[in-house]
Amino acid sequence: MYEYDEDCLRTFLEKQSQLFDEPVAITLEEAEAFLEDCMAVVVDGIGEVREFFEEEGLDIEGMSEEELEEASEVFPLPNGRFLIVEG
């Protein structure tokens, strides 16, 4: 099981509306439980975001790095990392 640091949890809480119509978590504990349940991943850069989507079989051919960063499932984190949440 992956442990999500405070940056992940706070970013998800603040930006969850980019992926969900209604809040799925209100507290840090709820955010952590939700991210664990949906097996969200943290990657170290946009290249790893691309690799993750390719491994999942998503058609991202021709998508720029900016388009990948703007995907609703992708949450940019401090230090250039990304949280990927599959809704």
PDB file of N, CA, C and O in Angstrom:
ATOM      1  N   MET A   1       0.851  -1.182   0.000  1.00  0.00           N
ATOM      2  CA  MET A   1       0.000   0.000   0.000  1.00  0.00           C
ATOM      3  C   MET A   1       0.895   1.243   0.000  1.00  0.00           C
ATOM      4  O   MET A   1       1.888   1.303   0.725  1.00  0.00           O
ATOM      5  N   TYR A   2       0.540   2.204  -0.799  1.00  0.00           N
ATOM      6  CA  TYR A   2       1.312   3.434  -0.915  1.00  0.00           C
ATOM      7  C   TYR A   2       0.923   4.401   0.194  1.00  0.00           C
ATOM      8  O   TYR A   2      -0.254   4.515   0.536  1.00  0.00           O
ATOM      9  N   GLU A   3       1.902   5.096   0.756  1.00  0.00           N
ATOM     10  CA  GLU A   3       1.602   6.122   1.750  1.00  0.00           C
ATOM     11  C   GLU A   3       1.651   7.480   1.071  1.00  0.00           C
ATOM     12  O   GLU A   3       2.640   7.820   0.422  1.00  0.00           O
ATOM     13  N   TYR A   4       0.607   8.239   1.218  1.00  0.00           N
ATOM     14  CA  TYR A   4       0.503   9.554   0.596  1.00  0.00           C
ATOM     15  C   TYR A   4       0.948  10.619   1.585  1.00  0.00           C
ATOM     16  O   TYR A   4       0.457  10.671   2.713  1.00  0.00           O
ATOM     17  N   ASP A   5       1.875  11.463   1.163  1.00  0.00           N
ATOM     18  CA  ASP A   5       2.354  12.508   2.060  1.00  0.00           C
ATOM     19  C   ASP A   5       1.343  13.656   2.113  1.00  0.00           C
ATOM     20  O   ASP A   5       0.354  13.675   1.379  1.00  0.00           O
ATOM     21  N   GLU A   6       1.618  14.599   2.992  1.00  0.00           N
ATOM     22  CA  GLU A   6       0.678  15.699   3.208  1.00  0.00           C
ATOM     23  C   GLU A   6       0.467  16.536   1.952  1.00  0.00           C
ATOM     24  O   GLU A   6      -0.639  17.025   1.723  1.00  0.00           O
ATOM     25  N   ASP A   7       1.507  16.712   1.131  1.00  0.00           N
ATOM     26  CA  ASP A   7       1.352  17.447  -0.129  1.00  0.00           C
ATOM     27  C   ASP A   7       0.311  16.786  -1.023  1.00  0.00           C
ATOM     28  O   ASP A   7      -0.531  17.467  -1.610  1.00  0.00           O
ATOM     29  N   CYS A   8       0.367  15.466  -1.126  1.00  0.00           N
ATOM     30  CA  CYS A   8      -0.606  14.727  -1.935  1.00  0.00           C
ATOM     31  C   CYS A   8      -2.022  14.927  -1.411  1.00  0.00           C
ATOM     32  O   CYS A   8      -2.944  15.230  -2.168  1.00  0.00           O
ATOM     33  N   LEU A   9      -2.174  14.756  -0.119  1.00  0.00           N
ATOM     34  CA  LEU A   9      -3.503  14.825   0.486  1.00  0.00           C
ATOM     35  C   LEU A   9      -4.096  16.225   0.373  1.00  0.00           C
ATOM     36  O   LEU A   9      -5.260  16.377   0.005  1.00  0.00           O
ATOM     37  N   ARG A  10      -3.314  17.233   0.682  1.00  0.00           N
ATOM     38  CA  ARG A  10      -3.814  18.611   0.611  1.00  0.00           C
ATOM     39  C   ARG A  10      -4.131  19.016  -0.825  1.00  0.00           C
ATOM     40  O   ARG A  10      -5.152  19.655  -1.078  1.00  0.00           O
ATOM     41  N   THR A  11      -3.275  18.654  -1.754  1.00  0.00           N
ATOM     42  CA  THR A  11      -3.521  18.978  -3.164  1.00  0.00           C
ATOM     43  C   THR A  11      -4.799  18.309  -3.636  1.00  0.00           C
ATOM     44  O   THR A  11      -5.618  18.935  -4.309  1.00  0.00           O
ATOM     45  N   PHE A  12      -4.974  17.043  -3.288  1.00  0.00           N
ATOM     46  CA  PHE A  12      -6.186  16.346  -3.705  1.00  0.00           C
ATOM     47  C   PHE A  12      -7.428  17.006  -3.106  1.00  0.00           C
ATOM     48  O   PHE A  12      -8.411  17.225  -3.814  1.00  0.00           O
ATOM     49  N   LEU A  13      -7.394  17.322  -1.817  1.00  0.00           N
ATOM     50  CA  LEU A  13      -8.542  17.974  -1.186  1.00  0.00           C
ATOM     51  C   LEU A  13      -8.885  19.290  -1.869  1.00  0.00           C
ATOM     52  O   LEU A  13     -10.058  19.583  -2.104  1.00  0.00           O
ATOM     53  N   GLU A  14      -7.870  20.083  -2.189  1.00  0.00           N
ATOM     54  CA  GLU A  14      -8.102  21.395  -2.794  1.00  0.00           C
ATOM     55  C   GLU A  14      -8.598  21.304  -4.230  1.00  0.00           C
ATOM     56  O   GLU A  14      -9.362  22.161  -4.675  1.00  0.00           O
ATOM     57  N   LYS A  15      -8.169  20.270  -4.967  1.00  0.00           N
ATOM     58  CA  LYS A  15      -8.441  20.222  -6.401  1.00  0.00           C
ATOM     59  C   LYS A  15      -9.322  19.061  -6.839  1.00  0.00           C
ATOM     60  O   LYS A  15      -9.437  18.797  -8.036  1.00  0.00           O
ATOM     61  N   GLN A  16      -9.944  18.363  -5.899  1.00  0.00           N
ATOM     62  CA  GLN A  16     -10.724  17.185  -6.268  1.00  0.00           C
ATOM     63  C   GLN A  16     -11.885  17.505  -7.204  1.00  0.00           C
ATOM     64  O   GLN A  16     -12.374  16.621  -7.907  1.00  0.00           O
ATOM     65  N   SER A  17     -12.326  18.752  -7.220  1.00  0.00           N
ATOM     66  CA  SER A  17     -13.448  19.118  -8.100  1.00  0.00           C
ATOM     67  C   SER A  17     -13.071  19.070  -9.579  1.00  0.00           C
ATOM     68  O   SER A  17     -13.957  19.097 -10.434  1.00  0.00           O
ATOM     69  N   GLN A  18     -11.781  19.001  -9.902  1.00  0.00           N
ATOM     70  CA  GLN A  18     -11.403  18.878 -11.307  1.00  0.00           C
ATOM     71  C   GLN A  18     -11.744  17.495 -11.844  1.00  0.00           C
ATOM     72  O   GLN A  18     -11.814  17.300 -13.057  1.00  0.00           O
ATOM     73  N   LEU A  19     -11.956  16.534 -10.948  1.00  0.00           N
ATOM     74  CA  LEU A  19     -12.263  15.166 -11.358  1.00  0.00           C
ATOM     75  C   LEU A  19     -13.663  14.718 -10.941  1.00  0.00           C
ATOM     76  O   LEU A  19     -14.281  13.894 -11.615  1.00  0.00           O
ATOM     77  N   PHE A  20     -14.158  15.260  -9.836  1.00  0.00           N
ATOM     78  CA  PHE A  20     -15.443  14.819  -9.298  1.00  0.00           C
ATOM     79  C   PHE A  20     -16.408  15.992  -9.171  1.00  0.00           C
ATOM     80  O   PHE A  20     -16.006  17.106  -8.833  1.00  0.00           O
ATOM     81  N   ASP A  21     -17.684  15.731  -9.445  1.00  0.00           N
ATOM     82  CA  ASP A  21     -18.714  16.774  -9.339  1.00  0.00           C
ATOM     83  C   ASP A  21     -18.984  17.172  -7.893  1.00  0.00           C
ATOM     84  O   ASP A  21     -19.296  18.327  -7.604  1.00  0.00           O
ATOM     85  N   GLU A  22     -18.861  16.206  -6.991  1.00  0.00           N
ATOM     86  CA  GLU A  22     -19.095  16.458  -5.575  1.00  0.00           C
ATOM     87  C   GLU A  22     -17.859  16.012  -4.794  1.00  0.00           C
ATOM     88  O   GLU A  22     -17.152  15.104  -5.230  1.00  0.00           O
ATOM     89  N   PRO A  23     -17.589  16.636  -3.651  1.00  0.00           N
ATOM     90  CA  PRO A  23     -16.418  16.230  -2.870  1.00  0.00           C
ATOM     91  C   PRO A  23     -16.504  14.758  -2.455  1.00  0.00           C
ATOM     92  O   PRO A  23     -17.557  14.275  -2.038  1.00  0.00           O
ATOM     93  N   VAL A  24     -15.381  14.066  -2.579  1.00  0.00           N
ATOM     94  CA  VAL A  24     -15.310  12.677  -2.136  1.00  0.00           C
ATOM     95  C   VAL A  24     -14.587  12.575  -0.800  1.00  0.00           C
ATOM     96  O   VAL A  24     -14.581  11.518  -0.169  1.00  0.00           O
ATOM     97  N   ALA A  25     -13.976  13.679  -0.371  1.00  0.00           N
ATOM     98  CA  ALA A  25     -13.264  13.714   0.909  1.00  0.00           C
ATOM     99  C   ALA A  25     -13.273  15.139   1.437  1.00  0.00           C
ATOM    100  O   ALA A  25     -13.239  16.105   0.675  1.00  0.00           O
ATOM    101  N   ILE A  26     -13.320  15.249   2.765  1.00  0.00           N
ATOM    102  CA  ILE A  26     -13.306  16.565   3.406  1.00  0.00           C
ATOM    103  C   ILE A  26     -12.078  16.719   4.300  1.00  0.00           C
ATOM    104  O   ILE A  26     -11.519  17.810   4.413  1.00  0.00           O
ATOM    105  N   THR A  27     -11.666  15.633   4.928  1.00  0.00           N
ATOM    106  CA  THR A  27     -10.517  15.688   5.831  1.00  0.00           C
ATOM    107  C   THR A  27      -9.314  14.993   5.187  1.00  0.00           C
ATOM    108  O   THR A  27      -9.449  14.282   4.191  1.00  0.00           O
ATOM    109  N   LEU A  28      -8.147  15.212   5.774  1.00  0.00           N
ATOM    110  CA  LEU A  28      -6.949  14.532   5.282  1.00  0.00           C
ATOM    111  C   LEU A  28      -7.093  13.016   5.388  1.00  0.00           C
ATOM    112  O   LEU A  28      -6.641  12.283   4.509  1.00  0.00           O
ATOM    113  N   GLU A  29      -7.715  12.554   6.456  1.00  0.00           N
ATOM    114  CA  GLU A  29      -7.908  11.124   6.656  1.00  0.00           C
ATOM    115  C   GLU A  29      -8.826  10.539   5.582  1.00  0.00           C
ATOM    116  O   GLU A  29      -8.565   9.456   5.059  1.00  0.00           O
ATOM    117  N   GLU A  30      -9.896  11.254   5.259  1.00  0.00           N
ATOM    118  CA  GLU A  30     -10.804  10.799   4.208  1.00  0.00           C
ATOM    119  C   GLU A  30     -10.109  10.798   2.848  1.00  0.00           C
ATOM    120  O   GLU A  30     -10.314   9.893   2.040  1.00  0.00           O
ATOM    121  N   ALA A  31      -9.292  11.812   2.604  1.00  0.00           N
ATOM    122  CA  ALA A  31      -8.558  11.880   1.346  1.00  0.00           C
ATOM    123  C   ALA A  31      -7.612  10.686   1.226  1.00  0.00           C
ATOM    124  O   ALA A  31      -7.523  10.058   0.171  1.00  0.00           O
ATOM    125  N   GLU A  32      -6.909  10.381   2.313  1.00  0.00           N
ATOM    126  CA  GLU A  32      -5.983   9.251   2.282  1.00  0.00           C
ATOM    127  C   GLU A  32      -6.723   7.941   2.037  1.00  0.00           C
ATOM    128  O   GLU A  32      -6.282   7.121   1.232  1.00  0.00           O
ATOM    129  N   ALA A  33      -7.839   7.741   2.720  1.00  0.00           N
ATOM    130  CA  ALA A  33      -8.622   6.519   2.539  1.00  0.00           C
ATOM    131  C   ALA A  33      -9.128   6.412   1.101  1.00  0.00           C
ATOM    132  O   ALA A  33      -9.091   5.332   0.511  1.00  0.00           O
ATOM    133  N   PHE A  34      -9.600   7.521   0.535  1.00  0.00           N
ATOM    134  CA  PHE A  34     -10.094   7.501  -0.835  1.00  0.00           C
ATOM    135  C   PHE A  34      -8.973   7.178  -1.814  1.00  0.00           C
ATOM    136  O   PHE A  34      -9.150   6.349  -2.707  1.00  0.00           O
ATOM    137  N   LEU A  35      -7.826   7.819  -1.656  1.00  0.00           N
ATOM    138  CA  LEU A  35      -6.706   7.578  -2.571  1.00  0.00           C
ATOM    139  C   LEU A  35      -6.219   6.133  -2.472  1.00  0.00           C
ATOM    140  O   LEU A  35      -5.837   5.534  -3.478  1.00  0.00           O
ATOM    141  N   GLU A  36      -6.231   5.579  -1.272  1.00  0.00           N
ATOM    142  CA  GLU A  36      -5.862   4.168  -1.110  1.00  0.00           C
ATOM    143  C   GLU A  36      -6.871   3.264  -1.798  1.00  0.00           C
ATOM    144  O   GLU A  36      -6.494   2.305  -2.471  1.00  0.00           O
ATOM    145  N   ASP A  37      -8.166   3.570  -1.628  1.00  0.00           N
ATOM    146  CA  ASP A  37      -9.216   2.744  -2.225  1.00  0.00           C
ATOM    147  C   ASP A  37      -9.135   2.711  -3.752  1.00  0.00           C
ATOM    148  O   ASP A  37      -9.354   1.669  -4.369  1.00  0.00           O
ATOM    149  N   CYS A  38      -8.819   3.854  -4.352  1.00  0.00           N
ATOM    150  CA  CYS A  38      -8.771   3.891  -5.824  1.00  0.00           C
ATOM    151  C   CYS A  38      -7.355   3.659  -6.347  1.00  0.00           C
ATOM    152  O   CYS A  38      -7.098   3.790  -7.544  1.00  0.00           O
ATOM    153  N   MET A  39      -6.446   3.316  -5.447  1.00  0.00           N
ATOM    154  CA  MET A  39      -5.057   2.997  -5.796  1.00  0.00           C
ATOM    155  C   MET A  39      -4.412   4.099  -6.636  1.00  0.00           C
ATOM    156  O   MET A  39      -3.819   3.836  -7.681  1.00  0.00           O
ATOM    157  N   ALA A  40      -4.540   5.323  -6.163  1.00  0.00           N
ATOM    158  CA  ALA A  40      -3.904   6.459  -6.827  1.00  0.00           C
ATOM    159  C   ALA A  40      -2.389   6.296  -6.746  1.00  0.00           C
ATOM    160  O   ALA A  40      -1.865   5.699  -5.805  1.00  0.00           O
ATOM    161  N   VAL A  41      -1.699   6.832  -7.739  1.00  0.00           N
ATOM    162  CA  VAL A  41      -0.247   6.724  -7.781  1.00  0.00           C
ATOM    163  C   VAL A  41       0.404   8.101  -7.819  1.00  0.00           C
ATOM    164  O   VAL A  41      -0.171   9.073  -8.310  1.00  0.00           O
ATOM    165  N   VAL A  42       1.611   8.151  -7.288  1.00  0.00           N
ATOM    166  CA  VAL A  42       2.418   9.367  -7.341  1.00  0.00           C
ATOM    167  C   VAL A  42       3.623   9.049  -8.217  1.00  0.00           C
ATOM    168  O   VAL A  42       4.317   8.053  -8.010  1.00  0.00           O
ATOM    169  N   VAL A  43       3.859   9.916  -9.201  1.00  0.00           N
ATOM    170  CA  VAL A  43       5.008   9.734 -10.090  1.00  0.00           C
ATOM    171  C   VAL A  43       5.899  10.965 -10.009  1.00  0.00           C
ATOM    172  O   VAL A  43       5.475  12.030  -9.560  1.00  0.00           O
ATOM    173  N   ASP A  44       7.136  10.798 -10.449  1.00  0.00           N
ATOM    174  CA  ASP A  44       8.137  11.844 -10.265  1.00  0.00           C
ATOM    175  C   ASP A  44       8.213  12.885 -11.370  1.00  0.00           C
ATOM    176  O   ASP A  44       8.931  13.873 -11.217  1.00  0.00           O
ATOM    177  N   GLY A  45       7.514  12.707 -12.457  1.00  0.00           N
ATOM    178  CA  GLY A  45       7.572  13.704 -13.518  1.00  0.00           C
ATOM    179  C   GLY A  45       6.554  13.428 -14.596  1.00  0.00           C
ATOM    180  O   GLY A  45       5.877  12.400 -14.578  1.00  0.00           O
ATOM    181  N   ILE A  46       6.447  14.350 -15.536  1.00  0.00           N
ATOM    182  CA  ILE A  46       5.436  14.224 -16.589  1.00  0.00           C
ATOM    183  C   ILE A  46       5.724  13.028 -17.493  1.00  0.00           C
ATOM    184  O   ILE A  46       4.800  12.435 -18.051  1.00  0.00           O
ATOM    185  N   GLY A  47       7.002  12.672 -17.639  1.00  0.00           N
ATOM    186  CA  GLY A  47       7.342  11.479 -18.423  1.00  0.00           C
ATOM    187  C   GLY A  47       6.750  10.222 -17.815  1.00  0.00           C
ATOM    188  O   GLY A  47       6.305   9.323 -18.528  1.00  0.00           O
ATOM    189  N   GLU A  48       6.749  10.167 -16.502  1.00  0.00           N
ATOM    190  CA  GLU A  48       6.162   9.017 -15.815  1.00  0.00           C
ATOM    191  C   GLU A  48       4.640   9.035 -15.900  1.00  0.00           C
ATOM    192  O   GLU A  48       4.008   7.979 -15.878  1.00  0.00           O
ATOM    193  N   VAL A  49       4.044  10.224 -15.996  1.00  0.00           N
ATOM    194  CA  VAL A  49       2.595  10.306 -16.224  1.00  0.00           C
ATOM    195  C   VAL A  49       2.279   9.654 -17.577  1.00  0.00           C
ATOM    196  O   VAL A  49       1.351   8.852 -17.690  1.00  0.00           O
ATOM    197  N   ARG A  50       3.061  10.010 -18.590  1.00  0.00           N
ATOM    198  CA  ARG A  50       2.866   9.438 -19.932  1.00  0.00           C
ATOM    199  C   ARG A  50       3.009   7.911 -19.883  1.00  0.00           C
ATOM    200  O   ARG A  50       2.179   7.186 -20.432  1.00  0.00           O
ATOM    201  N   GLU A  51       4.061   7.434 -19.224  1.00  0.00           N
ATOM    202  CA  GLU A  51       4.283   5.994 -19.111  1.00  0.00           C
ATOM    203  C   GLU A  51       3.109   5.307 -18.424  1.00  0.00           C
ATOM    204  O   GLU A  51       2.666   4.245 -18.861  1.00  0.00           O
ATOM    205  N   PHE A  52       2.605   5.912 -17.349  1.00  0.00           N
ATOM    206  CA  PHE A  52       1.480   5.327 -16.618  1.00  0.00           C
ATOM    207  C   PHE A  52       0.265   5.191 -17.527  1.00  0.00           C
ATOM    208  O   PHE A  52      -0.360   4.132 -17.577  1.00  0.00           O
ATOM    209  N   PHE A  53      -0.071   6.263 -18.246  1.00  0.00           N
ATOM    210  CA  PHE A  53      -1.235   6.221 -19.129  1.00  0.00           C
ATOM    211  C   PHE A  53      -1.049   5.189 -20.243  1.00  0.00           C
ATOM    212  O   PHE A  53      -1.994   4.488 -20.604  1.00  0.00           O
ATOM    213  N   GLU A  54       0.156   5.096 -20.784  1.00  0.00           N
ATOM    214  CA  GLU A  54       0.427   4.101 -21.831  1.00  0.00           C
ATOM    215  C   GLU A  54       0.267   2.690 -21.290  1.00  0.00           C
ATOM    216  O   GLU A  54      -0.313   1.829 -21.952  1.00  0.00           O
ATOM    217  N   GLU A  55       0.788   2.445 -20.069  1.00  0.00           N
ATOM    218  CA  GLU A  55       0.656   1.126 -19.453  1.00  0.00           C
ATOM    219  C   GLU A  55      -0.806   0.778 -19.181  1.00  0.00           C
ATOM    220  O   GLU A  55      -1.190  -0.391 -19.227  1.00  0.00           O
ATOM    221  N   GLU A  56      -1.615   1.790 -18.900  1.00  0.00           N
ATOM    222  CA  GLU A  56      -3.038   1.574 -18.644  1.00  0.00           C
ATOM    223  C   GLU A  56      -3.836   1.414 -19.936  1.00  0.00           C
ATOM    224  O   GLU A  56      -5.034   1.134 -19.902  1.00  0.00           O
ATOM    225  N   GLY A  57      -3.162   1.593 -21.080  1.00  0.00           N
ATOM    226  CA  GLY A  57      -3.829   1.403 -22.363  1.00  0.00           C
ATOM    227  C   GLY A  57      -4.605   2.608 -22.869  1.00  0.00           C
ATOM    228  O   GLY A  57      -5.434   2.479 -23.769  1.00  0.00           O
ATOM    229  N   LEU A  58      -4.343   3.782 -22.298  1.00  0.00           N
ATOM    230  CA  LEU A  58      -5.033   4.986 -22.753  1.00  0.00           C
ATOM    231  C   LEU A  58      -4.382   5.510 -24.024  1.00  0.00           C
ATOM    232  O   LEU A  58      -3.161   5.456 -24.175  1.00  0.00           O
ATOM    233  N   ASP A  59      -5.201   6.014 -24.930  1.00  0.00           N
ATOM    234  CA  ASP A  59      -4.700   6.560 -26.183  1.00  0.00           C
ATOM    235  C   ASP A  59      -4.274   8.010 -25.960  1.00  0.00           C
ATOM    236  O   ASP A  59      -5.101   8.922 -25.983  1.00  0.00           O
ATOM    237  N   ILE A  60      -2.983   8.207 -25.745  1.00  0.00           N
ATOM    238  CA  ILE A  60      -2.470   9.550 -25.490  1.00  0.00           C
ATOM    239  C   ILE A  60      -1.498   9.982 -26.580  1.00  0.00           C
ATOM    240  O   ILE A  60      -0.795  10.983 -26.439  1.00  0.00           O
ATOM    241  N   GLU A  61      -1.466   9.229 -27.652  1.00  0.00           N
ATOM    242  CA  GLU A  61      -0.551   9.559 -28.748  1.00  0.00           C
ATOM    243  C   GLU A  61      -0.843  10.967 -29.251  1.00  0.00           C
ATOM    244  O   GLU A  61      -1.994  11.325 -29.504  1.00  0.00           O
ATOM    245  N   GLY A  62       0.189  11.738 -29.388  1.00  0.00           N
ATOM    246  CA  GLY A  62       0.048  13.098 -29.882  1.00  0.00           C
ATOM    247  C   GLY A  62      -0.274  14.120 -28.805  1.00  0.00           C
ATOM    248  O   GLY A  62      -0.330  15.316 -29.094  1.00  0.00           O
ATOM    249  N   MET A  63      -0.487  13.679 -27.573  1.00  0.00           N
ATOM    250  CA  MET A  63      -0.773  14.632 -26.493  1.00  0.00           C
ATOM    251  C   MET A  63       0.526  15.289 -26.043  1.00  0.00           C
ATOM    252  O   MET A  63       1.539  14.614 -25.859  1.00  0.00           O
ATOM    253  N   SER A  64       0.494  16.592 -25.868  1.00  0.00           N
ATOM    254  CA  SER A  64       1.656  17.322 -25.373  1.00  0.00           C
ATOM    255  C   SER A  64       1.762  17.148 -23.859  1.00  0.00           C
ATOM    256  O   SER A  64       0.837  16.658 -23.211  1.00  0.00           O
ATOM    257  N   GLU A  65       2.903  17.557 -23.310  1.00  0.00           N
ATOM    258  CA  GLU A  65       3.069  17.506 -21.859  1.00  0.00           C
ATOM    259  C   GLU A  65       2.039  18.387 -21.173  1.00  0.00           C
ATOM    260  O   GLU A  65       1.512  18.024 -20.122  1.00  0.00           O
ATOM    261  N   GLU A  66       1.747  19.540 -21.759  1.00  0.00           N
ATOM    262  CA  GLU A  66       0.745  20.440 -21.178  1.00  0.00           C
ATOM    263  C   GLU A  66      -0.628  19.782 -21.156  1.00  0.00           C
ATOM    264  O   GLU A  66      -1.362  19.911 -20.177  1.00  0.00           O
ATOM    265  N   GLU A  67      -0.979  19.080 -22.225  1.00  0.00           N
ATOM    266  CA  GLU A  67      -2.276  18.402 -22.264  1.00  0.00           C
ATOM    267  C   GLU A  67      -2.346  17.293 -21.220  1.00  0.00           C
ATOM    268  O   GLU A  67      -3.385  17.089 -20.591  1.00  0.00           O
ATOM    269  N   LEU A  68      -1.242  16.581 -21.039  1.00  0.00           N
ATOM    270  CA  LEU A  68      -1.214  15.540 -20.006  1.00  0.00           C
ATOM    271  C   LEU A  68      -1.399  16.153 -18.623  1.00  0.00           C
ATOM    272  O   LEU A  68      -2.146  15.623 -17.801  1.00  0.00           O
ATOM    273  N   GLU A  69      -0.719  17.272 -18.365  1.00  0.00           N
ATOM    274  CA  GLU A  69      -0.830  17.940 -17.061  1.00  0.00           C
ATOM    275  C   GLU A  69      -2.242  18.439 -16.804  1.00  0.00           C
ATOM    276  O   GLU A  69      -2.669  18.523 -15.652  1.00  0.00           O
ATOM    277  N   GLU A  70      -2.973  18.771 -17.864  1.00  0.00           N
ATOM    278  CA  GLU A  70      -4.324  19.303 -17.726  1.00  0.00           C
ATOM    279  C   GLU A  70      -5.393  18.217 -17.658  1.00  0.00           C
ATOM    280  O   GLU A  70      -6.569  18.526 -17.471  1.00  0.00           O
ATOM    281  N   ALA A  71      -5.005  16.949 -17.806  1.00  0.00           N
ATOM    282  CA  ALA A  71      -5.972  15.860 -17.710  1.00  0.00           C
ATOM    283  C   ALA A  71      -6.610  15.877 -16.324  1.00  0.00           C
ATOM    284  O   ALA A  71      -5.936  16.143 -15.329  1.00  0.00           O
ATOM    285  N   SER A  72      -7.897  15.596 -16.262  1.00  0.00           N
ATOM    286  CA  SER A  72      -8.610  15.700 -14.986  1.00  0.00           C
ATOM    287  C   SER A  72      -8.082  14.726 -13.939  1.00  0.00           C
ATOM    288  O   SER A  72      -8.249  14.961 -12.742  1.00  0.00           O
ATOM    289  N   GLU A  73      -7.452  13.643 -14.366  1.00  0.00           N
ATOM    290  CA  GLU A  73      -6.931  12.647 -13.435  1.00  0.00           C
ATOM    291  C   GLU A  73      -5.573  13.027 -12.856  1.00  0.00           C
ATOM    292  O   GLU A  73      -5.093  12.377 -11.927  1.00  0.00           O
ATOM    293  N   VAL A  74      -4.953  14.070 -13.393  1.00  0.00           N
ATOM    294  CA  VAL A  74      -3.581  14.425 -13.031  1.00  0.00           C
ATOM    295  C   VAL A  74      -3.578  15.654 -12.127  1.00  0.00           C
ATOM    296  O   VAL A  74      -4.134  16.697 -12.470  1.00  0.00           O
ATOM    297  N   PHE A  75      -2.944  15.510 -10.972  1.00  0.00           N
ATOM    298  CA  PHE A  75      -2.850  16.581  -9.991  1.00  0.00           C
ATOM    299  C   PHE A  75      -1.376  16.931  -9.797  1.00  0.00           C
ATOM    300  O   PHE A  75      -0.642  16.164  -9.174  1.00  0.00           O
ATOM    301  N   PRO A  76      -0.927  18.076 -10.320  1.00  0.00           N
ATOM    302  CA  PRO A  76       0.469  18.473 -10.100  1.00  0.00           C
ATOM    303  C   PRO A  76       0.741  18.717  -8.616  1.00  0.00           C
ATOM    304  O   PRO A  76      -0.055  19.347  -7.920  1.00  0.00           O
ATOM    305  N   LEU A  77       1.868  18.211  -8.151  1.00  0.00           N
ATOM    306  CA  LEU A  77       2.282  18.349  -6.758  1.00  0.00           C
ATOM    307  C   LEU A  77       3.540  19.199  -6.682  1.00  0.00           C
ATOM    308  O   LEU A  77       4.202  19.416  -7.697  1.00  0.00           O
ATOM    309  N   PRO A  78       3.875  19.681  -5.499  1.00  0.00           N
ATOM    310  CA  PRO A  78       5.135  20.402  -5.341  1.00  0.00           C
ATOM    311  C   PRO A  78       6.322  19.523  -5.764  1.00  0.00           C
ATOM    312  O   PRO A  78       6.232  18.296  -5.761  1.00  0.00           O
ATOM    313  N   ASN A  79       7.395  20.154  -6.114  1.00  0.00           N
ATOM    314  CA  ASN A  79       8.634  19.464  -6.480  1.00  0.00           C
ATOM    315  C   ASN A  79       8.542  18.678  -7.783  1.00  0.00           C
ATOM    316  O   ASN A  79       9.344  17.771  -8.007  1.00  0.00           O
ATOM    317  N   GLY A  80       7.577  19.007  -8.652  1.00  0.00           N
ATOM    318  CA  GLY A  80       7.512  18.380  -9.961  1.00  0.00           C
ATOM    319  C   GLY A  80       6.886  17.008 -10.002  1.00  0.00           C
ATOM    320  O   GLY A  80       6.888  16.360 -11.048  1.00  0.00           O
ATOM    321  N   ARG A  81       6.350  16.549  -8.886  1.00  0.00           N
ATOM    322  CA  ARG A  81       5.683  15.238  -8.863  1.00  0.00           C
ATOM    323  C   ARG A  81       4.228  15.404  -9.307  1.00  0.00           C
ATOM    324  O   ARG A  81       3.715  16.519  -9.398  1.00  0.00           O
ATOM    325  N   PHE A  82       3.570  14.260  -9.583  1.00  0.00           N
ATOM    326  CA  PHE A  82       2.177  14.257  -9.981  1.00  0.00           C
ATOM    327  C   PHE A  82       1.443  13.138  -9.280  1.00  0.00           C
ATOM    328  O   PHE A  82       1.965  12.034  -9.127  1.00  0.00           O
ATOM    329  N   LEU A  83       0.221  13.435  -8.851  1.00  0.00           N
ATOM    330  CA  LEU A  83      -0.695  12.444  -8.304  1.00  0.00           C
ATOM    331  C   LEU A  83      -1.664  12.088  -9.414  1.00  0.00           C
ATOM    332  O   LEU A  83      -2.262  12.973 -10.026  1.00  0.00           O
ATOM    333  N   ILE A  84      -1.826  10.793  -9.680  1.00  0.00           N
ATOM    334  CA  ILE A  84      -2.760  10.336 -10.710  1.00  0.00           C
ATOM    335  C   ILE A  84      -3.877   9.578 -10.009  1.00  0.00           C
ATOM    336  O   ILE A  84      -3.639   8.586  -9.321  1.00  0.00           O
ATOM    337  N   VAL A  85      -5.100  10.063 -10.197  1.00  0.00           N
ATOM    338  CA  VAL A  85      -6.272   9.481  -9.551  1.00  0.00           C
ATOM    339  C   VAL A  85      -7.232   9.041 -10.639  1.00  0.00           C
ATOM    340  O   VAL A  85      -7.739   9.866 -11.400  1.00  0.00           O
ATOM    341  N   GLU A  86      -7.479   7.758 -10.711  1.00  0.00           N
ATOM    342  CA  GLU A  86      -8.438   7.252 -11.693  1.00  0.00           C
ATOM    343  C   GLU A  86      -9.815   7.228 -11.062  1.00  0.00           C
ATOM    344  O   GLU A  86     -10.086   6.431 -10.164  1.00  0.00           O
ATOM    345  N   GLY A  87     -10.681   8.106 -11.536  1.00  0.00           N
ATOM    346  CA  GLY A  87     -12.025   8.228 -10.983  1.00  0.00           C
ATOM    347  C   GLY A  87     -12.871   7.143 -11.486  1.00  0.00           C
ATOM    348  O   GLY A  87     -14.049   7.066 -11.136  1.00  0.00           O
TER     349      GLY A  87
END
